[in-house]
């Protein structure tokens, strides 16, 4: 079987809406490398969209999952719970930012985590409204699409969406959107669209994921904390893409010194096994009545076992510091490329190993170079790379390497990317 035949089979039976970036079918993967069904090797700079922070098939993750499967694979944590879920909740509440007492719930996807944050915030406050930010991404369910601040491809054709959702600009220095302007826009919502006493929550990504890897300035998150405290609003940190060491801290909110009320966790939590969580202040988490939160597969025992292994690996292999080291390597190499192509590269930015290169035309920040971005992604596989794009206009190349990747693999991948960029540009 080859890639072309598998793609033809896939097209026949899987809806076009669930497309694939590459017609490359994985046969096996190890750490930062993937091999397809034709035996071709790729350096993976996407890690399943920031999921495999500990690399593909880390031996300790695989061993933990296999050991749990030998015991049992599912009973439903809401029917017959199990110690592995309790232990994971203990560890997540311990590592979450801030000193407040915390509790957790388990679900299956990041979107579920976001939805449950909204449910919890509404139960706690008795209010209806939620404020999110332009360019933010919070999921693909109906409610989380409403929260997401970008139409195509996430929201196009799928309305109507729930009401009582409001958006404000996200501060982005390179696009001249200041913290002051963003905060003023939130205050303006209180004057024009919804009273602050009707707002249940403000949700924010500390680094926008699909929006383009823009870091929220610490003073912005600090101001949101003050604003939420002033009006009794729940502050939700969406750490789905930024969590578990990806940005050089266990969670990105740590850079600001701010303690959010609720935190969404998913992606890098379990090395590729589907599990997500909400962790938050105990008094807020306990607002819903018994039975008000849950789901059949939430807190899968196999995924819980894998997540415990991931937490051990992050500590044992010092992956938080490793994220910073890898990010610095990328920044140096990509910045050198920017020096060579100042008319095409607006900015190279990274927070730990959440790395981005924003592409423009004619050196103009207001001319996003979508065509060049698409060409790079389309040709990446020919150079043995897996790359992803993002951004409000789809003009940002994002790099999400495994935190366990060796310097040799990273260097090889960056050489390949440089060759690709110079060829395409």
Beta strands, then each sheet from edge to edge (+ up, - down):
strand 1: 26-30
strand 2: 33-36
strand 3: 41-44
strand 4: 102-107
strand 5: 129-133
strand 6: 165-168
strand 7: 199-204
strand 8: 234-238
strand 9: 262-265
strand 10: 276-281
strand 11: 345-351
strand 12: 354-361
strand 13: 364-368
strand 14: 385-386
strand 15: 388-390
strand 16: 396-399
sheet 1: 1+ 2- 3+ 14+
sheet 2: 4+ 10- 9+ 8+ 7+ 5+ 6+
sheet 3: 11+ 12- 13+
sheet 4: 11+ 12- 16+ 15-
end
